[in-house]
């Protein structure tokens, strides 16, 4: 899940990196969801509180309904591919 805020250029960069990583991975069932932090606050206040969001973009990996990774900022596609390999064995 990519948590964004309005007008965030880093969010656009990270969106593109994540989409490219997903298209390049051999793993199956990797899903991408992007959500504005205000929408997340309204729709899932408990997750919003758990994540303690401070800056954007925030990338969250969720596996079996548990947060397994939370990263803030932009990263290149190769780093995201590594995260996928580590977190989705």
Secondary structure, DSSP 8 states (H G I E B T S, - for coil): -EEE-TT-HHHHHHHHHHHHHHHH---SS----EEEHHHHHHH-HHHHHHHT--SSSEEEEEETTEEEEEEES---HHHHHHHHHHH--
